[in-house]
Amino acid sequence: MSKPKIRFKGYTDAWEQRKLGEIATLNGRIGFRGYTQKDIVAKSDGGYLTFSPTNI
């Protein structure tokens, strides 16, 4: 992957490509069926970020 043409304002550090597993601990949960958005956000308040395939 090459350097992106567009970057978010304020990011000036050199471009660095990393695998998600290098910067985060991945838990093996697949899907959020049965959870509401409020449930997911509440779990995120404890220091966990929640990603879905559409976020990445």
N, CA, C and O of each residue as an XYZ file, in Angstrom:
224
protein
N       0.855     -1.180      0.000
C       0.000      0.000      0.000
C       0.895      1.235      0.000
O       1.884      1.301      0.730
N       0.547      2.172     -0.797
C       1.330      3.401     -0.872
C       0.757      4.467      0.058
O      -0.301      4.280      0.658
N       1.456      5.563      0.165
C       1.020      6.689      0.994
C      -0.321      7.208      0.477
O      -0.481      7.401     -0.728
N      -1.293      7.438      1.377
C      -2.593      7.939      0.928
C      -2.482      9.350      0.358
O      -1.656     10.145      0.808
N      -3.310      9.653     -0.624
C      -3.299     10.984     -1.236
C      -3.959     12.020     -0.342
O      -3.602     13.198     -0.373
N      -4.931     11.573      0.458
C      -5.671     12.485      1.341
C      -5.503     11.995      2.778
O      -5.630     10.801      3.048
N      -5.219     12.916      3.696
C      -5.100     12.570      5.113
C      -5.979     13.502      5.929
O      -6.299     14.609      5.496
N      -6.367     13.045      7.115
C      -7.145     13.888      8.000
C      -6.304     15.075      8.446
O      -5.100     14.944      8.667
N      -6.935     16.221      8.576
C      -6.253     17.441      9.006
C      -5.600     17.209     10.371
O      -6.202     16.609     11.261
N      -4.384     17.683     10.524
C      -3.685     17.559     11.793
C      -2.726     16.388     11.869
O      -1.907     16.329     12.786
N      -2.802     15.453     10.931
C      -1.885     14.313     10.920
C      -0.708     14.640     10.020
O      -0.847     14.739      8.801
N       0.452     14.807     10.639
C       1.636     15.189      9.874
C       2.768     14.175      9.990
O       3.758     14.279      9.266
N       2.645     13.207     10.875
C       3.689     12.190     11.017
C       3.821     11.387      9.730
O       2.904     11.343      8.910
N       4.964     10.760      9.571
C       5.194      9.924      8.396
C       4.158      8.803      8.341
O       3.744      8.281      9.375
N       3.747      8.440      7.134
C       2.774      7.370      6.939
C       3.397      6.053      7.368
O       4.540      5.752      7.024
N       2.640      5.276      8.119
C       3.127      4.009      8.629
C       2.034      2.961      8.461
O       0.932      3.134      8.981
N       2.314      1.904      7.760
C       1.331      0.840      7.570
C       1.551     -0.225      8.631
O       2.663     -0.729      8.789
N       0.479     -0.572      9.367
C       0.566     -1.583     10.420
C      -0.631     -2.495     10.328
O      -1.679     -2.106      9.812
N      -0.481     -3.693     10.821
C      -1.602     -4.627     10.897
C      -2.404     -4.292     12.152
O      -1.835     -3.910     13.175
N      -3.713     -4.435     12.071
C      -4.580     -4.099     13.196
C      -4.182     -4.878     14.444
O      -4.218     -4.333     15.547
N      -3.807     -6.133     14.288
C      -3.407     -6.959     15.421
C      -2.145     -6.481     16.123
O      -1.884     -6.893     17.253
N      -1.352     -5.621     15.483
C      -0.145     -5.077     16.100
C      -0.458     -3.941     17.069
O       0.339     -3.663     17.965
N      -1.588     -3.291     16.908
C      -1.907     -2.132     17.747
C      -3.144     -2.347     18.604
O      -3.512     -1.473     19.389
N      -3.793     -3.508     18.462
C      -5.002     -3.784     19.233
C      -5.092     -5.275     19.521
O      -4.584     -6.097     18.759
N      -5.739     -5.613     20.620
C      -6.015     -7.003     20.928
C      -7.359     -7.344     20.315
O      -8.362     -6.685     20.587
N      -7.373     -8.368     19.492
C      -8.602     -8.745     18.811
C      -9.256     -9.908     19.536
O      -8.618    -10.927     19.800
N     -10.522     -9.749     19.853
C     -11.290    -10.825     20.470
C     -12.124    -11.494     19.400
O     -12.539    -10.847     18.439
N     -12.370    -12.766     19.555
C     -13.011    -13.545     18.510
C     -14.516    -13.466     18.442
O     -15.156    -14.476     18.149
N     -15.100    -12.346     18.691
C     -16.558    -12.231     18.582
C     -16.920    -11.907     17.141
O     -16.336    -11.012     16.531
N     -17.871    -12.630     16.612
C     -18.319    -12.387     15.243
C     -19.750    -11.885     15.300
O     -20.648    -12.603     15.739
N     -19.961    -10.669     14.863
C     -21.305    -10.106     14.786
C     -21.799     -9.549     16.112
O     -21.219     -9.790     17.171
N     -22.875     -8.806     16.021
C     -23.465     -8.177     17.196
C     -24.950     -8.500     17.294
O     -25.722     -7.715     17.844
N     -25.347     -9.634     16.773
C     -26.767    -10.004     16.816
C     -27.241    -10.056     18.266
O     -26.571    -10.615     19.135
N     -28.373     -9.478     18.501
C     -28.940     -9.467     19.838
C     -28.498     -8.284     20.681
O     -29.050     -8.051     21.757
N     -27.515     -7.537     20.210
C     -27.058     -6.354     20.930
C     -27.660     -5.113     20.294
O     -27.813     -5.038     19.075
N     -28.000     -4.141     21.129
C     -28.426     -2.852     20.602
C     -27.207     -1.946     20.523
O     -26.169     -2.250     21.113
N     -27.321     -0.849     19.808
C     -26.206      0.095     19.717
C     -25.826      0.596     21.108
O     -24.646      0.798     21.392
N     -26.814      0.798     21.975
C     -26.545      1.262     23.339
C     -25.693      0.242     24.104
O     -24.787      0.632     24.840
N     -25.969     -1.048     23.943
C     -25.180     -2.087     24.605
C     -23.726     -2.039     24.154
O     -22.814     -2.161     24.972
N     -23.512     -1.862     22.868
C     -22.157     -1.857     22.318
C     -21.391     -0.637     22.803
O     -20.223     -0.746     23.176
N     -22.036      0.524     22.802
C     -21.378      1.748     23.267
C     -21.046      1.627     24.746
O     -19.974      2.058     25.171
N     -21.942      1.051     25.539
C     -21.692      0.898     26.972
C     -20.449      0.048     27.210
O     -19.660      0.363     28.101
N     -20.257     -1.005     26.449
C     -19.067     -1.834     26.579
C     -17.825     -1.054     26.149
O     -16.743     -1.263     26.699
N     -17.969     -0.174     25.189
C     -16.832      0.623     24.717
C     -16.365      1.610     25.773
O     -15.196      1.995     25.773
N     -17.243      2.027     26.669
C     -16.868      2.989     27.702
C     -15.801      2.438     28.643
O     -15.113      3.213     29.308
N     -15.651      1.131     28.711
C     -14.665      0.517     29.587
C     -13.284      0.425     28.965
O     -12.424     -0.279     29.494
N     -13.049      1.105     27.875
C     -11.736      1.092     27.257
C     -11.639      0.183     26.053
O     -10.540     -0.056     25.551
N     -12.758     -0.329     25.578
C     -12.759     -1.205     24.419
C     -13.363     -0.491     23.225
O     -14.390      0.176     23.350
N     -12.748     -0.622     22.096
C     -13.326     -0.112     20.861
C     -14.005     -1.265     20.149
O     -13.520     -2.396     20.178
N     -15.109     -0.981     19.522
C     -15.845     -2.006     18.806
C     -15.841     -1.671     17.331
O     -16.208     -0.564     16.938
N     -15.426     -2.624     16.515
C     -15.371     -2.436     15.071
C     -16.255     -3.444     14.377
O     -16.416     -4.574     14.840
N     -16.819     -3.035     13.281
C     -17.500     -3.963     12.386
C     -16.777     -3.878     11.048
O     -16.011     -2.940     10.828
N     -16.998     -4.820     10.160
C     -16.315     -4.765      8.860
C     -16.538     -3.456      8.113
O     -15.685     -3.046      7.326
N     -17.664     -2.796      8.344
C     -17.925     -1.537      7.649
C     -17.120     -0.377      8.223
O     -17.008      0.666      7.579
N     -16.546     -0.539      9.444
C     -15.731      0.513     10.056
C     -14.295      0.512      9.562
O     -13.587      1.508      9.706
N     -13.868     -0.581      8.989
C     -12.448     -0.717      8.637
C     -12.241     -0.490      7.160
O     -11.111     -0.564      6.677
